Amino acid sequence: MSDAKVFLNGHIDVPADRLTDVTAALPQHIALTRAEAGVSSY
């Protein structure tokens, strides 16, 4: 296995009428992403 590191940074454009739903879903999405194998920092 390679010791190469990947750094990912992103941006999400959310329509105003979906902002409440997306904001509510983000904590779960973040938790699932951080729990993925190989994620070492955030």
N, C-alpha and C positions, 0 to 999 in steps of 0.2 A: 504494500500500500504506500502511496506517495505521501510525503509530508507537506505537500503544497496546500496553501491556505487560500480560501476564497472569501472575499469581503463583499457583502451585498448591502446595498443601500437602495431604498425605493421611495416612491411617492404614489399616492392613490388619489386620483381625481374622483370625488364623490358628488353626484348631483344633490342639490340642497334637499330634495324631497326624500332622499335615502340616508341622509347624514345620521339621523337618530339610530336607524337600524345598524348601520356600519359601525358606528361608535360603540354600540352595545355588544357587537360581535367581536370587536378587536381584542379584548382581554383573552378570550378563549383561543383565538387565532395565534396570539403571541405565545401563550402557554404551550400550545401544541408545537409551534415552531421551535421553541427553546428546548422541548423535550426530545427533539429528533436526534438520532445518533450523530455524533460528530460536531454538534454545536457546542463550541467551547467558550464563546463570549457573546455579549449582546449589549 
